[in-house]
Amino acid sequence: MGNLDEIRSITKRLLREGSPSLQQYEDALPLCKELYEAFPETHELWDVHQYANCLKKLNKLDEAELICENVYSEFKDKDLSQESNRPFLYK
């Protein structure tokens, strides 16, 4: 696994500066997947959101829905009020 902060920096450049092209989404997809695969350790919900959004933009709707369902099933019974109050630290 690569350096997660470095991967986040690359995906930020690809997806959050201006209006990303389909090629930028394609380029970001494996990086977003790597961040998503680290989710059990990081619990960074933004990584999941970005991965699902990337899949959606690339018209991989079934995969995006599956990602959302997996995370929902994990968190549906948890109190996320602390998550929503947590400072936004995503770089």
C-alpha positions in Angstrom: 0.0 0.0 0.0 1.3 3.4 -0.9 1.4 6.5 1.3 -2.3 7.4 1.9 -1.7 11.1 2.3 0.2 11.1 -1.0 -2.6 9.2 -2.7 -5.2 11.6 -1.3 -3.1 14.5 -2.6 -3.1 13.0 -6.1 -6.8 12.2 -6.1 -7.5 15.7 -4.9 -5.6 17.1 -7.8 -7.4 14.9 -10.2 -10.9 15.2 -8.9 -11.4 18.3 -6.9 -9.6 21.0 -8.9 -11.8 22.3 -11.7 -14.2 20.0 -13.5 -12.6 16.5 -13.9 -12.7 14.8 -17.2 -13.6 11.1 -17.7 -9.9 10.4 -18.1 -9.1 12.0 -14.8 -11.8 9.8 -13.2 -10.2 6.7 -14.9 -6.8 7.8 -13.6 -8.1 8.3 -10.1 -10.1 5.1 -9.9 -7.3 2.7 -8.8 -6.1 5.3 -6.3 -9.6 5.7 -4.9 -9.9 1.9 -4.7 -6.6 1.7 -2.7 -7.9 4.4 -0.3 -11.2 2.4 0.0 -9.3 -0.8 0.7 -7.5 1.0 3.6 -10.9 2.0 5.1 -11.0 -0.7 7.8 -7.9 0.9 9.3 -8.5 4.6 8.5 -12.3 4.8 8.9 -12.1 7.8 6.6 -15.6 8.1 5.2 -14.5 10.6 2.6 -12.4 8.0 0.9 -15.5 5.8 0.5 -17.5 8.7 -0.8 -14.9 9.6 -3.3 -14.5 6.0 -4.5 -18.3 5.5 -4.9 -18.5 8.9 -6.7 -15.7 7.9 -9.0 -17.4 4.6 -9.9 -20.7 6.5 -10.5 -19.0 9.0 -12.8 -17.6 6.1 -14.8 -21.0 4.6 -15.1 -20.1 1.6 -12.9 -23.3 2.1 -10.9 -23.7 -1.5 -9.6 -20.2 -1.3 -8.1 -20.8 2.1 -6.6 -24.1 0.9 -5.0 -22.3 -2.1 -3.6 -19.7 0.1 -2.0 -22.4 2.2 -0.4 -24.3 -0.8 0.8 -21.2 -2.3 2.4 -20.4 0.9 4.3 -24.0 1.5 5.3 -24.4 -2.1 6.7 -21.2 -1.5 8.7 -22.3 1.9 10.1 -26.1 1.8 10.2 -26.3 1.0 13.9 -23.5 3.3 15.0 -23.9 6.8 16.3 -22.2 8.9 13.7 -22.8 12.2 15.5 -19.2 12.2 16.5 -18.2 11.6 12.9 -20.2 14.6 11.7 -18.7 16.8 14.4 -15.2 15.7 13.7 -13.0 18.4 12.1 -12.7 18.0 8.3 -9.0 17.0 8.0 -9.0 15.5 4.5 -6.1 17.0 2.6 
